[in-house]
């Protein structure tokens, strides 16, 4: 999670919502990403999507079997779907997102019978640190 938090800080430094993600395979970070929606004018440039795309390039595959994703915030519906389609083995996330999350909040995508692949999910990891980054960012915006 420290690597994902570093990515979240990089997002904040770029005036992006501070969410960071890393893809790990065999204990090694193979890809990383942070929110870049403003920079790229792309609403799909969430941290998870950026990291998944980078991992796919590294592995030469759209299937990230045996890979784990560490992200600082509960994934939204778009990202939860991408995690499923990428066949991520385990999802670790920090702060819960009651408003926009789709794993343990909102649509709870992985509980849907139409979800093709369900990763093992571990939540609440470094939740305070991840939440503090978000709170500080939005406090400055107001």
QUIFEN-V516345 format. One record per residue. N is the residue number from 0. RES is the residue in one small letter. OMEGA is omega in whole degrees, 0 to 359 (NA if undefined). BURIAL is # if it has 9 or more other C-alpha atoms within 8 Angstrom, else .. D_FIRST is the distance of its C-alpha to the first C-alpha in Angstrom with 1 decimal. Layout:
# QUIFEN-V516345
N RES OMEGA BURIAL D_FIRST
N RES OMEGA BURIAL D_FIRST
This chain:
# QUIFEN-V516345
0 x 178 # 0.0
1 x 179 . 3.8
2 x 178 . 5.4
3 x 177 # 5.1
4 x 176 # 6.1
5 x 176 # 8.6
6 x 178 # 9.8
7 x 177 # 10.4
8 x 177 # 12.4
9 x 177 # 14.2
10 x 179 # 15.3
11 x 179 # 16.5
12 x 179 . 18.4
13 x 181 . 20.0
14 x 174 . 21.0
15 x 175 # 19.1
16 x 188 # 17.3
17 x 173 # 13.8
18 x 180 # 11.6
19 x 181 # 9.3
20 x 173 # 8.4
21 x 174 # 8.3
22 x 183 # 10.6
23 x 175 # 10.7
24 x 181 # 14.1
25 x 177 . 15.4
26 x 182 . 12.3
27 x 175 . 12.5
28 x 179 # 10.8
29 x 180 # 14.0
30 x 180 # 13.4
31 x 178 # 11.6
32 x 173 # 12.8
33 x 181 # 13.1
34 x 180 # 16.0
35 x 185 # 19.3
36 x 180 # 21.9
37 x 181 . 24.0
38 x 186 . 24.0
39 x 186 . 25.0
40 x 184 . 27.1
41 x 182 # 25.4
42 x 178 . 24.3
43 x 184 . 22.4
44 x 175 # 20.1
45 x 182 # 17.0
46 x 182 # 13.5
47 x 181 # 13.5
48 x 179 # 17.0
49 x 181 # 16.5
50 x 179 # 13.9
51 x 178 # 16.1
52 x 180 . 19.2
53 x 179 # 17.9
54 x 177 # 17.0
55 x 178 # 20.4
56 x 180 . 22.1
57 x 184 . 20.6
58 x 183 . 21.7
59 x 184 . 24.8
60 x 174 . 24.3
61 x 179 . 23.6
62 x 182 # 22.4
63 x 180 # 18.9
64 x 182 . 19.9
65 x 177 . 17.8
66 x 177 # 14.7
67 x 178 # 11.5
68 x 175 # 9.7
69 x 182 # 6.2
70 x 187 # 7.3
71 x 183 # 7.4
72 x 176 # 11.0
73 x 182 # 13.2
74 x 175 # 14.9
75 x 180 # 18.5
76 x 180 # 21.4
77 x 183 . 21.5
78 x 177 # 17.9
79 x 177 # 18.2
80 x 180 # 21.3
81 x 178 # 20.0
82 x 179 # 17.3
83 x 182 # 20.3
84 x 179 # 22.6
85 x 181 # 20.2
86 x 176 # 20.1
87 x 183 # 16.4
88 x 181 # 16.3
89 x 175 # 13.3
90 x 175 # 11.4
91 x 176 # 8.3
92 x 184 # 8.2
93 x 186 # 8.0
94 x 173 # 11.5
95 x 179 # 14.6
96 x 182 # 17.1
97 x 182 . 20.6
98 x 187 . 22.3
99 x 182 # 20.8
100 x 181 # 18.5
101 x 180 # 20.0
102 x 178 # 18.1
103 x 177 . 19.0
104 x 175 # 21.0
105 x 186 # 23.7
106 x 180 . 24.9
107 x 187 # 22.6
108 x 185 # 23.0
109 x 175 # 22.0
110 x 182 . 24.8
111 x 179 . 27.3
112 x 179 . 29.8
113 x 178 . 29.8
114 x 185 # 26.1
115 x 181 . 26.4
116 x 180 . 23.2
117 x 177 . 20.9
118 x 168 # 17.4
119 x 185 . 16.3
120 x 177 . 14.2
121 x 185 # 11.8
122 x 175 # 11.3
123 x 181 # 10.7
124 x 184 # 7.3
125 x 184 # 7.0
126 x 181 # 9.9
127 x 180 . 12.0
128 x 180 . 10.1
129 x 179 # 9.5
130 x 179 # 13.1
131 x 177 . 14.5
132 x 180 # 13.6
133 x 180 # 15.5
134 x 179 . 18.2
135 x 180 . 18.9
136 x 184 # 19.1
137 x 176 . 21.5
138 x 179 . 23.5
139 x 180 . 24.3
140 x 184 . 25.4
141 x NA . 27.9
